[in-house]
């Protein structure tokens, strides 16, 4: 289980509202960004210092980041990012969930706008329960869906209550 920082702030208008000590406050982190992941953290972690982050990052620096839900439960880790090359956008984060030592993992295409990047804890937050994720549409490493299929993409965005990034 991840360590929580009760002093985390969002980058939205409620900068001065601390999140709850027992986890993430759904009211503070549930809003959607303009197509990308929302970013939360203490003012210190959000200020640009050395390097490009947290607003502009190398994609491979996000691979391996843990993903938790609002209750702090482990949901897996980011295996990679899927890019919509024509639109120049991050379409999905590929989440690996379940299994043991990489065996039996189920993969999920999570719309990038459904994720929240917690810069203080260097992890993502997804507003889904473990039980709901277990029943989410997923795939295995040898049988990827046709992610360019518009019907599939709409179903995934609807499942995670995320606005399609292309609209």
Backbone as a printed PyTorch tensor [residue, N CA C, xyz], in Angstrom:
tensor([[[  0.8420,  -1.1700,   0.0000],
         [  0.0000,   0.0000,   0.0000],
         [  0.8900,   1.2350,   0.0000]],

        [[  0.4250,   2.2730,  -0.6570],
         [  1.2000,   3.4890,  -0.8080],
         [  1.1090,   4.3710,   0.4230]],

        [[  2.1150,   5.1990,   0.5910],
         [  2.0880,   6.1970,   1.6570],
         [  1.3160,   7.4000,   1.1740]],

        [[  0.4730,   7.9540,   2.0340],
         [ -0.3150,   9.1140,   1.6630],
         [  0.2690,  10.3600,   2.2810]],

        [[  0.2180,  11.4300,   1.5630],
         [  0.6270,  12.7310,   2.0390],
         [ -0.6320,  13.5640,   2.2100]],

        [[ -1.0690,  13.8430,   3.4430],
         [ -2.3190,  14.5720,   3.6390],
         [ -2.2270,  16.0220,   3.1990]],

        [[ -1.0610,  16.5040,   2.8500],
         [ -0.9190,  17.8930,   2.4380],
         [ -0.9240,  18.0770,   0.9310]],

        [[ -1.2590,  17.0200,   0.1830],
         [ -1.3020,  17.1300,  -1.2670],
         [ -2.3950,  18.1180,  -1.6410]],

        [[ -2.1230,  18.9050,  -2.6330],
         [ -3.0890,  19.8760,  -3.1450],
         [ -3.3180,  19.5910,  -4.6300]],

        [[ -4.4640,  19.9870,  -5.1500],
         [ -4.6860,  19.8390,  -6.5810],
         [ -4.2000,  21.0910,  -7.2810]],

        [[ -4.1020,  21.0160,  -8.5980],
         [ -3.6810,  22.1750,  -9.3690],
         [ -4.8770,  23.0370,  -9.7550]],

        [[ -6.0510,  22.6920,  -9.3090],
         [ -7.2630,  23.4310,  -9.6350],
         [ -7.4440,  24.6130,  -8.6880]],

        [[ -8.6240,  25.2190,  -8.7130],
         [ -8.8950,  26.4030,  -7.9010],
         [ -8.8600,  26.1100,  -6.4050]],

        [[ -9.0040,  24.8600,  -5.9970],
         [ -9.0200,  24.5210,  -4.5740],
         [ -7.6240,  24.1940,  -4.0600]],

        [[ -6.6280,  24.9500,  -4.4870],
         [ -5.2390,  24.7150,  -4.0870],
         [ -5.0430,  24.6760,  -2.5830]],

        [[ -5.8670,  25.3840,  -1.8410],
         [ -5.6620,  25.4650,  -0.3960],
         [ -6.4700,  24.4410,   0.3820]],

        [[ -7.1190,  23.5190,  -0.3070],
         [ -7.9140,  22.5010,   0.3650],
         [ -7.1070,  21.2220,   0.4770]],

        [[ -6.7240,  20.8110,   1.7180],
         [ -5.9630,  19.5690,   1.8410],
         [ -6.8360,  18.3630,   1.5550]],

        [[ -6.2220,  17.3240,   1.0590],
         [ -6.9370,  16.0740,   0.8690],
         [ -7.0270,  15.3560,   2.2000]],

        [[ -7.9130,  14.3860,   2.2760],
         [ -8.1010,  13.6800,   3.5270],
         [ -6.8790,  12.8480,   3.8670]],

        [[ -6.6230,  12.6500,   5.1370],
         [ -5.4450,  11.9080,   5.5700],
         [ -5.5590,  10.4230,   5.2660]],

        [[ -6.7810,   9.8850,   5.1430],
         [ -6.9600,   8.4590,   4.9190],
         [ -6.8990,   8.0510,   3.4690]],

        [[ -6.7540,   8.9800,   2.5800],
         [ -6.7390,   8.6650,   1.1570],
         [ -6.9440,   9.9280,   0.3580]],

        [[ -7.4340,   9.7700,  -0.8460],
         [ -7.6710,  10.9050,  -1.7170],
         [ -9.1160,  11.3230,  -1.5870]],

        [[ -9.3570,  12.6090,  -1.5250],
         [-10.7000,  13.1550,  -1.4550],
         [-11.2780,  13.1710,  -2.8670]],

        [[-12.3240,  12.3940,  -3.0880],
         [-12.9010,  12.2770,  -4.4250],
         [-13.3640,  13.6190,  -4.9610]],

        [[-13.8310,  14.5150,  -4.1070],
         [-14.2750,  15.8220,  -4.5740],
         [-13.1160,  16.6710,  -5.0660]],

        [[-11.9420,  16.4640,  -4.5290],
         [-10.7930,  17.2650,  -4.9190],
         [-10.0960,  16.7320,  -6.1560]],

        [[-10.2190,  15.4370,  -6.4290],
         [ -9.4640,  14.8590,  -7.5360],
         [-10.3470,  14.2920,  -8.6360]],

        [[-11.6670,  14.4570,  -8.5570],
         [-12.5200,  13.7730,  -9.5110],
         [-12.7480,  14.5410, -10.8010]],

        [[-12.3950,  15.8020, -10.8780],
         [-12.6000,  16.5700, -12.0970],
         [-11.7520,  16.0550, -13.2310]],

        [[-12.1250,  16.3740, -14.4320],
         [-11.3860,  15.9230, -15.6050],
         [-10.5490,  17.0720, -16.1500]],

        [[ -9.4430,  16.7220, -16.7260],
         [ -8.5760,  17.7080, -17.3570],
         [ -9.0680,  17.9560, -18.7710]],

        [[ -8.2930,  18.6480, -19.5320],
         [ -8.6590,  18.9350, -20.9140],
         [ -8.0830,  17.8870, -21.8540]],

        [[ -8.1760,  16.6360, -21.5030],
         [ -7.7520,  15.5600, -22.3720],
         [ -6.5970,  14.7410, -21.8380]],

        [[ -5.8300,  15.2730, -20.9320],
         [ -4.7100,  14.5380, -20.3630],
         [ -4.9920,  14.1800, -18.9230]],

        [[ -4.0250,  13.5750, -18.2770],
         [ -4.1570,  13.2370, -16.8630],
         [ -4.1170,  14.5170, -16.0370]],

        [[ -4.9080,  14.5730, -14.9740],
         [ -4.7970,  15.6820, -14.0260],
         [ -3.5370,  15.4920, -13.2290]],

        [[ -2.9830,  16.5700, -12.7380],
         [ -1.7550,  16.5230, -11.9540],
         [ -2.0350,  17.1180, -10.5890]],

        [[ -1.6760,  16.3710,  -9.5240],
         [ -1.8100,  16.8760,  -8.1690],
         [ -0.4680,  16.7700,  -7.4680]],

        [[ -0.2910,  17.5660,  -6.4420],
         [  0.9310,  17.5110,  -5.6580],
         [  1.0630,  18.7490,  -4.8000]],

        [[  2.0500,  18.7420,  -3.9400],
         [  2.3160,  19.9200,  -3.1260],
         [  2.8500,  21.0130,  -4.0390]],

        [[  2.7190,  22.2580,  -3.6410],
         [  3.2410,  23.3400,  -4.4850],
         [  4.7110,  23.1380,  -4.8510]],

        [[  5.4870,  22.5910,  -3.9320],
         [  6.9060,  22.3620,  -4.2120],
         [  7.1050,  21.3610,  -5.3440]],

        [[  6.3030,  20.2920,  -5.3630],
         [  6.4940,  19.2690,  -6.3880],
         [  5.9510,  19.7040,  -7.7420]],

        [[  5.0860,  20.7240,  -7.7450],
         [  4.4960,  21.1840,  -8.9990],
         [  5.3100,  22.2850,  -9.6640]],

        [[  6.1780,  22.9250,  -8.9070],
         [  6.9940,  23.9940,  -9.4820],
         [  8.0840,  23.3980, -10.3520]],

        [[  8.2970,  24.0390, -11.5040],
         [  9.3620,  23.5210, -12.3510],
         [ 10.7040,  23.8650, -11.7460]],

        [[ 11.5040,  22.8830, -11.6590],
         [ 12.8670,  23.0380, -11.1940],
         [ 13.7620,  22.5000, -12.2850]],

        [[ 14.6310,  21.6300, -11.9170],
         [ 15.4840,  20.9790, -12.8990],
         [ 14.6540,  19.9720, -13.6900]],

        [[ 14.8520,  19.9340, -14.9630],
         [ 14.1670,  18.9570, -15.8050],
         [ 12.8110,  19.4410, -16.2780]],

        [[ 12.1670,  18.6400, -17.1170],
         [ 10.9340,  19.0750, -17.7590],
         [  9.6520,  18.8740, -16.9520]],

        [[  9.6180,  17.9570, -15.9780],
         [  8.3690,  17.5570, -15.3150],
         [  7.8100,  18.6120, -14.3990]],

        [[  6.5970,  18.4750, -13.9180],
         [  5.6810,  17.3530, -14.1640],
         [  4.7120,  17.5850, -15.3200]],

        [[  4.7550,  18.7530, -15.9590],
         [  3.7750,  19.0390, -17.0050],
         [  4.1860,  18.5200, -18.3740]],

        [[  5.4490,  18.2630, -18.5660],
         [  5.9760,  17.7220, -19.8100],
         [  7.0110,  16.6830, -19.4090]],

        [[  6.7820,  15.4250, -19.8130],
         [  7.6380,  14.3460, -19.3390],
         [  7.9720,  13.3710, -20.4490]],

        [[  9.1170,  12.7080, -20.3330],
         [  9.4100,  11.5870, -21.2080],
         [  8.4370,  10.4600, -20.8820]],

        [[  7.8620,   9.8540, -21.8960],
         [  6.8700,   8.7990, -21.6750],
         [  7.4260,   7.6480, -20.8550]],

        [[  8.6820,   7.2800, -21.0900],
         [  9.2090,   6.1130, -20.3740],
         [  9.4400,   6.3850, -18.8870]],

        [[  9.4270,   7.6420, -18.4560],
         [  9.5510,   7.9040, -17.0150],
         [  8.2780,   7.5250, -16.2640]],

        [[  7.1750,   7.3650, -16.9910],
         [  5.9080,   6.9940, -16.3550],
         [  5.7010,   5.4850, -16.3190]],

        [[  6.4520,   4.7590, -17.1390],
         [  6.3370,   3.3060, -17.1420],
         [  6.8150,   2.7480, -15.8140]],

        [[  6.0560,   1.8340, -15.2840],
         [  6.3910,   1.2400, -13.9910],
         [  5.7860,   1.9940, -12.8170]],

        [[  5.1810,   3.1720, -13.0660],
         [  4.5380,   3.8930, -11.9690],
         [  3.3660,   3.0780, -11.4330]],

        [[  3.2440,   3.0530, -10.1140],
         [  2.1150,   2.3860,  -9.4870],
         [  0.8310,   3.1330,  -9.7860]],

        [[ -0.2820,   2.3970,  -9.7660],
         [ -1.6120,   2.9680,  -9.8970],
         [ -2.4070,   2.5020,  -8.6940]],

        [[ -3.0150,   3.4410,  -7.9970],
         [ -3.8660,   3.1250,  -6.8550],
         [ -5.2350,   3.7510,  -7.0880]],

        [[ -6.2010,   3.3620,  -6.2570],
         [ -7.5000,   4.0060,  -6.3420],
         [ -7.6330,   5.0350,  -5.2250]],

        [[ -8.7820,   5.6740,  -5.1280],
         [ -8.9860,   6.7290,  -4.1270],
         [ -8.8790,   6.2090,  -2.7010]],

        [[ -9.0930,   4.9040,  -2.5120],
         [ -8.9970,   4.3070,  -1.1850],
         [ -7.5690,   3.8730,  -0.8620]],

        [[ -6.6530,   4.0440,  -1.8000],
         [ -5.2640,   3.6730,  -1.5800],
         [ -4.9370,   2.2370,  -1.9150]],

        [[ -5.8730,   1.5210,  -2.5200],
         [ -5.6330,   0.1260,  -2.8890],
         [ -4.8040,   0.0520,  -4.1660]],

        [[ -3.8880,  -0.8870,  -4.2140],
         [ -3.0290,  -1.0860,  -5.3640],
         [ -3.8410,  -1.6410,  -6.5320]],

        [[ -3.7500,  -0.9720,  -7.6820],
         [ -4.4430,  -1.4390,  -8.8820],
         [ -3.4800,  -1.9600,  -9.9410]],

        [[ -2.1960,  -1.8650,  -9.6980],
         [ -1.2330,  -2.3570, -10.6730],
         [ -0.2070,  -1.3000, -11.0160]],

        [[  0.3390,  -1.4080, -12.2470],
         [  1.3520,  -0.4450, -12.6700],
         [  1.2120,  -0.1410, -14.1520]],

        [[  1.7270,   1.0120, -14.5410],
         [  1.6970,   1.4360, -15.9310],
         [  2.7610,   0.6600, -16.7080]],

        [[  2.3330,  -0.0250, -17.7520],
         [  3.2620,  -0.7810, -18.6010],
         [  3.7210,   0.0450, -19.7880]],

        [[  2.9440,   1.0190, -20.1850],
         [  3.3160,   1.8560, -21.3160],
         [  2.2090,   2.8310, -21.6380]],

        [[  2.4960,   3.7070, -22.5760],
         [  1.5220,   4.6920, -23.0390],
         [  1.2590,   4.4600, -24.5200]],

        [[  0.0050,   4.5370, -24.9090],
         [ -0.3870,   4.3890, -26.3070],
         [ -0.6000,   5.7850, -26.8790]],

        [[  0.0990,   6.0830, -27.9620],
         [  0.0210,   7.3940, -28.5830],
         [ -0.8840,   7.3570, -29.8040]],

        [[ -1.7190,   8.3720, -29.9380],
         [ -2.4560,   8.5880, -31.1730],
         [ -1.5360,   9.4630, -32.0130]],

        [[ -0.8100,   8.8420, -32.9120],
         [  0.2390,   9.5240, -33.6650],
         [ -0.3360,  10.6340, -34.5380]],

        [[ -1.4740,  10.3720, -35.2030],
         [ -2.0570,  11.3890, -36.0800],
         [ -2.4930,  12.6380, -35.3300]],

        [[ -3.0360,  12.4530, -34.1330],
         [ -3.5310,  13.5990, -33.3640],
         [ -2.4850,  14.1760, -32.4160]],

        [[ -1.3890,  13.4440, -32.2340],
         [ -0.3510,  13.9320, -31.3410],
         [ -0.7790,  13.9520, -29.8900]],

        [[ -1.4980,  12.9170, -29.4660],
         [ -2.0340,  12.8670, -28.1060],
         [ -1.7240,  11.5190, -27.4590]],

        [[ -1.6490,  11.5080, -26.1340],
         [ -1.5970,  10.2430, -25.4100],
         [ -3.0340,   9.7470, -25.3450]],

        [[ -3.2740,   8.5780, -25.8980],
         [ -4.6220,   8.0270, -25.9350],
         [ -4.9300,   7.2220, -24.6750]],

        [[ -4.0330,   6.2930, -24.3300],
         [ -4.2810,   5.3930, -23.2150],
         [ -2.9980,   5.1340, -22.4490]],

        [[ -3.1750,   4.8330, -21.1860],
         [ -2.1060,   4.2370, -20.3980],
         [ -2.4510,   2.7580, -20.3070]],

        [[ -1.4910,   1.9060, -20.5260],
         [ -1.7230,   0.4650, -20.4120],
         [ -1.3990,   0.0740, -18.9780]],

        [[ -2.4230,  -0.3870, -18.2680],
         [ -2.3220,  -0.7800, -16.8680],
         [ -2.2260,  -2.2940, -16.7790]],

        [[ -1.2600,  -2.7810, -16.0240],
         [ -1.1150,  -4.2040, -15.7560],
         [ -1.6500,  -4.4700, -14.3530]],

        [[ -2.5650,  -5.4290, -14.2380],
         [ -3.2410,  -5.7040, -12.9730],
         [ -3.3290,  -7.2090, -12.7640]],

        [[ -3.0610,  -7.6450, -11.5550],
         [ -3.1910,  -9.0560, -11.2130],
         [ -1.9360,  -9.8280, -11.5750]],

        [[ -2.0410, -11.1060, -11.4960],
         [ -0.9010, -11.9540, -11.8260],
         [  0.1730, -11.9050, -10.7580]],

        [[  1.2730, -12.5980, -11.0380],
         [  2.3920, -12.6630, -10.1050],
         [  3.6770, -12.6500, -10.9050]],

        [[  4.5500, -11.7140, -10.6200],
         [  5.8270, -11.5570, -11.3160],
         [  5.6390, -11.4710, -12.8300]],

        [[  4.5890, -10.7590, -13.2380],
         [  4.3390, -10.5680, -14.6650],
         [  3.6030, -11.7060, -15.3370]],

        [[  3.3460, -12.7940, -14.6230],
         [  2.6280, -13.9300, -15.1920],
         [  1.1530, -13.8290, -14.8490]],

        [[  0.2980, -13.9560, -15.8440],
         [ -1.1320, -13.9220, -15.6200],
         [ -1.6960, -12.5270, -15.4700]],

        [[ -0.8760, -11.5190, -15.7480],
         [ -1.3770, -10.1510, -15.6800],
         [ -2.4550,  -9.9350, -16.7260]],

        [[ -3.4310,  -9.1260, -16.3660],
         [ -4.4270,  -8.6740, -17.3100],
         [ -4.0760,  -7.2270, -17.6130]],

        [[ -4.1750,  -6.8420, -18.8760],
         [ -3.8720,  -5.4790, -19.2800],
         [ -5.1520,  -4.7200, -19.5530]],

        [[ -5.1200,  -3.4180, -19.2790],
         [ -6.2680,  -2.5540, -19.4790],
         [ -5.8080,  -1.2800, -20.1760]],

        [[ -6.5840,  -0.8280, -21.1440],
         [ -6.3360,   0.4690, -21.7670],
         [ -7.1430,   1.4930, -20.9690]],

        [[ -6.4500,   2.3230, -20.2100],
         [ -7.1190,   3.3340, -19.3870],
         [ -7.0200,   4.6690, -20.1110]],

        [[ -8.1590,   5.3080, -20.4150],
         [ -8.0630,   6.6300, -21.0390],
         [ -7.1820,   7.5380, -20.1670]],

        [[ -6.2560,   8.2260, -20.8030],
         [ -5.3040,   9.0330, -20.0490],
         [ -6.0110,  10.0900, -19.2080]],

        [[ -7.1480,  10.5930, -19.6920],
         [ -7.8810,  11.6150, -18.9330],
         [ -8.5660,  11.0490, -17.6930]],

        [[ -8.6320,   9.7160, -17.5550],
         [ -9.2280,   9.1100, -16.3620],
         [ -8.2180,   9.0020, -15.2210]],

        [[ -6.9580,   9.2980, -15.5060],
         [ -5.8950,   9.1640, -14.5060],
         [ -5.5440,  10.5010, -13.8760]],

        [[ -5.0380,  10.4270, -12.6670],
         [ -4.5230,  11.5790, -11.9420],
         [ -3.0770,  11.2620, -11.5980]],

        [[ -2.1660,  12.1410, -11.9580],
         [ -0.7600,  11.9520, -11.6370],
         [ -0.4730,  12.6220, -10.3000]],

        [[ -0.0860,  11.8200,  -9.3140],
         [  0.2820,  12.3110,  -7.9830],
         [  1.7970,  12.4860,  -7.9830]],

        [[  2.2500,  13.7270,  -8.1240],
         [  3.6830,  13.9880,  -8.2560],
         [  4.4370,  13.7520,  -6.9590]],

        [[  3.7830,  13.8990,  -5.8150],
         [  4.4640,  13.6900,  -4.5400],
         [  4.8130,  12.2280,  -4.3140]],

        [[  3.8890,  11.3430,  -4.6630],
         [  4.1020,   9.9160,  -4.4400],
         [  4.5330,   9.1770,  -5.7010]],

        [[  4.7180,   9.9180,  -6.7790],
         [  5.1650,   9.3410,  -8.0490],
         [  4.3260,   8.1190,  -8.4310]],

        [[  3.0210,   8.3600,  -8.4990],
         [  2.0720,   7.3100,  -8.8430],
         [  0.8560,   7.9290,  -9.5030]],

        [[  0.0420,   7.0800, -10.0950],
         [ -1.2200,   7.5170, -10.6690],
         [ -2.3540,   7.0870,  -9.7590]],

        [[ -3.4590,   7.8190,  -9.8380],
         [ -4.6770,   7.5020,  -9.1060],
         [ -5.7790,   7.3040, -10.1420]],

        [[ -6.5190,   6.2240,  -9.9990],
         [ -7.6550,   5.9180, -10.8670],
         [ -8.8700,   5.7530,  -9.9770]],

        [[ -9.9410,   6.4460, -10.2770],
         [-11.1490,   6.4100,  -9.4650],
         [-11.9940,   5.1840,  -9.8320]],

        [[-11.4710,   4.0130,  -9.5200],
         [-12.1670,   2.7400,  -9.7470],
         [-11.8650,   1.7990,  -8.5890]],

        [[-12.8410,   0.9930,  -8.2290],
         [-12.6070,  -0.0140,  -7.1890],
         [-11.8600,  -1.1980,  -7.8090]],

        [[-11.2170,  -1.9670,  -6.9530],
         [-10.5270,  -3.1830,  -7.4280],
         [-11.5270,  -4.1370,  -8.0720]],

        [[-12.7140,  -4.2800,  -7.4710],
         [-13.7230,  -5.1950,  -8.0090],
         [-14.1880,  -4.7610,  -9.3950]],

        [[-14.3910,  -3.4660,  -9.5920],
         [-14.8310,  -2.9860, -10.9030],
         [-13.7210,  -3.1730, -11.9360]],

        [[-12.4830,  -2.9650, -11.5240],
         [-11.3770,  -3.1630, -12.4560],
         [-11.2610,  -4.6320, -12.8660]],

        [[-11.5460,  -5.5420, -11.9380],
         [-11.4820,  -6.9740, -12.2610],
         [-12.4480,  -7.3480, -13.3770]],

        [[-13.5580,  -6.6220, -13.4860],
         [-14.5640,  -6.9300, -14.5110],
         [-14.4800,  -5.9910, -15.7120]],

        [[-13.4960,  -5.1040, -15.7280],
         [-13.3470,  -4.1490, -16.8290],
         [-12.8920,  -4.8650, -18.0990]],

        [[-13.2120,  -4.2710, -19.2540],
         [-12.7040,  -4.8550, -20.4880],
         [-11.1780,  -4.7990, -20.4990]],

        [[-10.5640,  -5.9300, -20.7150],
         [ -9.1100,  -5.9960, -20.7050],
         [ -8.6180,  -6.9680, -21.7610]],

        [[ -7.3320,  -7.2180, -21.7410],
         [ -6.7180,  -8.0850, -22.7420],
         [ -5.4220,  -8.6290, -22.1660]],

        [[ -4.8300,  -9.5980, -22.8590],
         [ -3.5420, -10.1060, -22.4010],
         [ -2.4590,  -9.6630, -23.3700]],

        [[ -1.2180,  -9.8530, -22.9860],
         [ -0.0860,  -9.3020, -23.7450],
         [  0.0220,  -9.8720, -25.1590]],

        [[ -0.5930, -11.0150, -25.4060],
         [ -0.5270, -11.6270, -26.7250],
         [ -1.7630, -11.3720, -27.5890]],

        [[ -2.7750, -10.7020, -27.0360],
         [ -4.0340, -10.4840, -27.7550],
         [ -4.5470,  -9.0720, -27.5140]],

        [[ -3.9180,  -8.1040, -28.1430],
         [ -4.3070,  -6.7090, -27.9860],
         [ -5.5370,  -6.4070, -28.8370]],

        [[ -6.4160,  -5.5300, -28.3500],
         [ -7.5700,  -5.1260, -29.1500],
         [ -7.1340,  -4.1670, -30.2540]],

        [[ -8.0110,  -3.9370, -31.1970],
         [ -7.7590,  -2.9330, -32.2290],
         [ -8.1040,  -1.5690, -31.6250]],

        [[ -7.1110,  -0.9190, -31.0580],
         [ -7.3450,   0.3320, -30.3430],
         [ -7.7620,   1.4730, -31.2590]],

        [[ -7.5820,   1.3180, -32.5580],
         [ -8.0250,   2.3400, -33.5070],
         [ -9.5030,   2.1810, -33.8560]],

        [[-10.1320,   1.0940, -33.4070],
         [-11.5520,   0.8570, -33.6560],
         [-12.3610,   1.8530, -32.8320]],

        [[-13.1140,   2.6990, -33.5260],
         [-13.8610,   3.7690, -32.8440],
         [-14.8960,   3.2230, -31.8600]],

        [[-15.5680,   2.1310, -32.1990],
         [-16.5690,   1.5590, -31.2960],
         [-15.9080,   1.0820, -29.9960]],

        [[-14.7780,   0.3870, -30.1270],
         [-14.0370,  -0.0680, -28.9510],
         [-13.6030,   1.1280, -28.1020]],

        [[-13.0870,   2.1550, -28.7500],
         [-12.6100,   3.3380, -28.0310],
         [-13.7420,   4.0150, -27.2540]],

        [[-14.9130,   4.1290, -27.8650],
         [-16.0590,   4.7300, -27.1650],
         [-16.4650,   3.8840, -25.9630]],

        [[-16.4620,   2.5560, -26.1170],
         [-16.8200,   1.6740, -24.9950],
         [-15.8470,   1.8500, -23.8270]],

        [[-14.5670,   1.9310, -24.1230],
         [-13.5690,   2.0980, -23.0580],
         [-13.7480,   3.4450, -22.3660]],

        [[-13.9100,   4.5040, -23.1300],
         [-14.0890,   5.8260, -22.5220],
         [-15.3770,   5.8910, -21.7030]],

        [[-16.4280,   5.2570, -22.1880],
         [-17.6850,   5.2230, -21.4340],
         [-17.5090,   4.4420, -20.1400]],

        [[-16.8250,   3.3040, -20.1920],
         [-16.6210,   2.4770, -19.0000],
         [-15.9240,   3.2710, -17.8970]],

        [[-14.9360,   4.0780, -18.2670],
         [-14.1720,   4.8460, -17.2750],
         [-14.6930,   6.2710, -17.1020]],

        [[-15.8910,   6.5470, -17.6640],
         [-16.5140,   7.8550, -17.5230],
         [-15.5520,   8.9830, -17.9430]],

        [[-14.8700,   8.7710, -19.0610],
         [-13.9030,   9.7430, -19.5600],
         [-14.3790,  10.2630, -20.9190]],

        [[-14.2260,  11.5370, -21.1230],
         [-14.5530,  12.1210, -22.4340],
         [-13.4980,  11.6820, -23.4440]],

        [[-13.9420,  11.2510, -24.6170],
         [-12.9620,  10.8680, -25.6360],
         [-12.0270,  12.0340, -25.9620]],

        [[-10.7690,  11.7680, -26.0260],
         [ -9.7700,  12.8120, -26.2340],
         [ -9.8690,  13.4240, -27.6310]],

        [[-10.4680,  12.7160, -28.5800],
         [-10.5400,  13.1910, -29.9590],
         [-11.7310,  14.0810, -30.2210]],

        [[-12.6440,  14.2110, -29.2560],
         [-13.8430,  15.0570, -29.4570],
         [-13.6160,  16.4430, -28.9490]]])
